[in-house]
Amino acid sequence: MSSVRDKLDQVTVLTRRLRQEYPDETGAFLGFLRKAEGGKALNLQFKELINVALAVAAQCEWCIAFHVEQAVKAGASRDEVIEAGFMAVVMHGGPAYMYMTPLFEALDEFLPE
């Protein structure tokens, strides 16, 4: 099984490759990402908690690793990240419940108790 940091390394490798091989598409996506995340109404911590919930609901281990790390860097507490994960479970049910496992793995990596 891959560690949380391995997942983040995979994101970096993929992004680097896509930037080289498909620069227009990748640049457009990353540009949209920066614009969408750059709004002023919500602070970065809140946005990353939303992203954590969406990552759990989408069942994306890479997204969970990335956004848990970003949420912690933005000042989110362990309980805030877990509550965000539970909001995904409320909306997505049992499958999202199981993706609380990589959420806890990421939290243990980036915010040990």
N, C-alpha and C positions, 0 to 999 in steps of 0.2 A: 504494500500500500504506500502511496506517495505521501510525503509530508506536506504540510501546509506551505512551507517555503518552496518546495518543489513545484507546487501549483503556481505560485507567483513567478517562479523562474520560467515556467512554461508559457505564462502570459507574456512575459518579456520577449522570449524567443519567438513566439508567434507574431507578436506585433512587429518586431524587427524584420522578420521574413516578409510579412505582408507589406510593410513600408517599402521594402526593396522590390518585391515582385509585382505589387499592385499599389503603387504610390497614390494614384488618383482616388481610388475607392477608399483606401485606408485613411488618406488625408481628409477626405470628405467626412468619414465617420468620426475621426478624432476631432475635427473641427466642430462638428455638431455636438459631440460630447462636451467639449469645452464651453460652447455657448449654452447648452442646456443646463450644465452644472454651474454656470456663472451668474445665474439670476440672483437678485438681491433680497427677495422676500423671505427666503429660508436660509438659515445659517448652514455652514458646511456639515456640522455634526448631525443636524436634523436630516439633511439630504442623504448623508451616508447611512443613517439608520433606516431611511426609506429604502435605500439600495440594498441593505442587508435583508430586509423583509422580501423585497422583490427577488433577490438572489436565492433565498430559501424557497420561495414559491416556484421559481423557475427551475429549481433542482440543479443548479450550476455550482459545482464545487469550486471552480476557479473564481467565479464571481463572489462566492461566499468568502473565500480566502482574501481576495482583493478588498472587498468592501468592509469586512470586519477589521482588517488592518487599517484602512482609511478612517473608519469610524473611531477606532481607538486613538489614532493619531490626532483626530479632531476633538478628542476629549470625552468620548462616550464611555460610560462606565460598563462594567460587565453586565449589570442588571438591565441597563438600557438596551444593550445589544441582544440579550436574551429575550426581552419583551418584544423587540422588533421581530425576532424570529417567531415568537408566538403569534404575532399578528398575521404572519404568513400562514401559520397553521390554522388560525381561525378562518381564513379565506380559502385555503387550499386543502385542508384536511390531512388525512393520514400520510400521503406522500411527502408533504412538506414537513410533517412531524419527524419523519425519518431523516430529513436533511438538517435537523437540529444537531445530528452527530458531527458533520463537518463544521457546523457553526461552533460547537464546543471545542473541537480540535483547534480551530483558528483562534478562539478566545484564549485557550490554554497556551497557545504559542505567543500571542501578542499581548496578553494581559493576564499573566498567571495570578492565581489567588494569593 
